[in-house]
Amino acid sequence: MSTDPKESANSKQQSQTVWWTIGFVLLIQGFGSGITDLLWHHSFGVSGLVIRMGAPVWISWLIGVAGVAAVAVAMRREAAEKARMTPE
């Protein structure tokens, strides 16, 4: 295990990037598929596959909410990191 602060900062940055990416993918997949299903009665992406396999249609909205939660985690972690880096 390394004690190099640059490696630790890089690891935290990668973790935040993962949260942002997962959040936006889930957000677009979930809400995009839900809206598409409402307007054109056709879902897409992962949501569409899950619905095709027998899941209820509202699963798209649940996936979108999970995306919102992941983006909120990313925002919170980024704000905490900025607060930690700000001198008092």
Secondary structure, 3 states (H helix, E strand, C coil): CCCCHHHHHHHHHHHHHHHHHHHHHHHHHHHHHHHHHHHHCCCCHHHHHHHHCCCCCCHHHHHHHHHHHHHHHHHHHHHHHHHHHCCC
